[in-house]
Amino acid sequence: MTESLNVLAGDEELASEVTEALDAVEEQLLAALSSTDELANTAARYLAEAGGKRVRPLLTILTSLLGEGVNDRVRQAAVVMEMTHLATLYHDDVMDSAPVRRGAPSAHEVWGNSVAILTGDLILARASERMTQLGEEGSRIQAETFERLVMGQLHETVGPREGEDPYEHYLGVIADKTGSLVATAAQLGALFGGAGAEVTQMLREYGEAVGIAFQLADDVIDLTADPATSGKTPGTDLREGVPTLPLLLLRRTAEQGTAEQARSAREVLDVVEADLTSDEALQRAVSTVVDHPVTAEAWAVARRWAAKAQEAVAPLPESVVKSSLLSFAEAVVDREG
């Protein structure tokens, strides 16, 4: 969370206000995940206690300050946003057979698939119950968001339809899987903070673009991260065959680039699509992709989405909150992990 708060470092008063609100959200989050049942209590709190950037609660708190500021409804919405995010992580890790999450064994590695899935369901149920306390509009927004999350996961699972461009398909998937929840986090902060409808819509557009930029940057960071500082092994997505942005750009170049570009891309794909079970093979594949122009192109795509987020809030009056939102959009594509 400290990393996310760096965008507020230029204004001590704002940083103090946001930090205080996030501390309250964290306390409420852990309480909402707690249970008298020992297994449910341990499993539901597992990923929350493992850490995380708390990007969604941060945006909910920050955007509320464009209205009348933080209140009980804003804090409750921030808790619901993080609960929804946590629930999707339990489900995603089962579907992806991911062994590690936040530097610890994934929940399904600890308790098995069934408990991990049911824990995600439990968290979603509790998140929905808390959102009903905020009224009909909040519940409607949450339900629409959750539908997008599910549809994004479904479309990722089945892959592009015949004749559908894989790159465009992928952008649609991450808009639904990642962008939608970040958009809702920003929207609900403005809504429950008392900002006007026009401002609330601006922030929804901002959040969706920021979410997409965040995921696209993650795709590149998977290749470029320094294990010593990020705790991540470069090339995890490559080894698992996940079609992330650099790989999709390589395939598009192999099909649509000039003869020289296509030849170069195919050479890289031959390395990437070989057996990557050994560490040596994986390191060679990572280096080959990083050294190819496609990595710079991928960074450029991520930065375009960050710029789109900034454009969405450009009409807002100048303020420390607006400056923080602009800085945050830059920060999501300027990080090591």
NORWO-V786725 format. One record per backbone hydrogen bond with DSSP energy under -0.5 kcal/mol. NH is the residue of the N-H (numbers start at 0). CO is the residue of the C=O. If there is no record, write none. Layout:
((NH	CO) (NH	CO))
//
This chain:
((4	0) (5	1) (5	2) (6	3) (7	4) (8	5) (10	7) (14	10) (15	11) (16	12) (17	13) (18	14) (19	15) (20	16) (21	17) (22	18) (23	19) (24	20) (25	21) (26	22) (27	23) (28	24) (29	25) (30	26) (31	27) (32	28) (33	29) (33	30) (37	35) (40	36) (41	37) (42	38) (43	39) (44	40) (45	41) (45	42) (46	42) (48	44) (49	45) (50	46) (50	47) (57	53) (58	54) (59	55) (60	56) (61	57) (62	58) (63	59) (64	60) (64	61) (65	62) (66	63) (67	192) (68	63) (74	70) (75	71) (76	72) (77	73) (78	74) (79	75) (80	76) (81	77) (82	78) (83	79) (84	80) (85	81) (86	82) (87	83) (88	84) (89	85) (90	86) (91	87) (92	88) (93	89) (94	90) (95	91) (96	92) (96	93) (97	92) (100	103) (103	100) (105	98) (108	105) (109	105) (110	106) (111	107) (115	111) (116	112) (117	113) (118	114) (119	115) (120	116) (121	117) (122	118) (123	119) (124	120) (125	121) (126	122) (127	123) (128	124) (129	125) (130	126) (131	127) (132	128) (133	130) (134	131) (138	134) (139	135) (140	136) (141	137) (142	138) (143	139) (144	140) (145	141) (146	142) (147	143) (148	144) (149	145) (150	146) (151	147) (152	148) (153	149) (154	150) (155	151) (156	152) (157	153) (158	154) (163	160) (168	164) (169	165) (170	166) (171	167) (172	168) (173	169) (174	170) (175	171) (176	172) (177	173) (178	173) (179	174) (181	177) (182	178) (183	179) (184	180) (185	181) (186	182) (187	183) (188	184) (189	185) (190	186) (191	187) (192	188) (193	189) (193	190) (194	189) (199	195) (200	196) (201	197) (202	198) (203	199) (204	200) (205	201) (206	202) (207	203) (208	204) (209	205) (210	206) (211	207) (212	208) (213	209) (214	210) (215	211) (216	212) (217	213) (218	214) (219	215) (220	216) (221	217) (222	219) (223	219) (224	220) (226	224) (228	225) (229	225) (230	226) (233	231) (234	221) (235	232) (238	234) (239	235) (240	236) (240	237) (241	236) (243	241) (247	243) (248	244) (249	245) (250	246) (251	247) (252	248) (253	249) (254	250) (255	251) (256	252) (261	257) (262	258) (263	259) (264	260) (265	261) (266	262) (267	263) (268	264) (269	265) (270	266) (271	267) (272	268) (273	270) (275	273) (281	277) (282	278) (283	279) (284	280) (285	281) (286	282) (287	283) (288	284) (289	285) (290	286) (291	288) (294	288) (294	291) (295	291) (296	292) (297	293) (298	294) (299	295) (300	296) (301	297) (302	298) (303	299) (304	300) (305	301) (306	302) (307	303) (308	304) (309	305) (310	306) (311	307) (312	308) (313	310) (315	312) (322	318) (323	319) (324	320) (325	321) (326	322) (327	323) (328	324) (329	325) (330	326) (331	327) (332	329) (333	330))
//
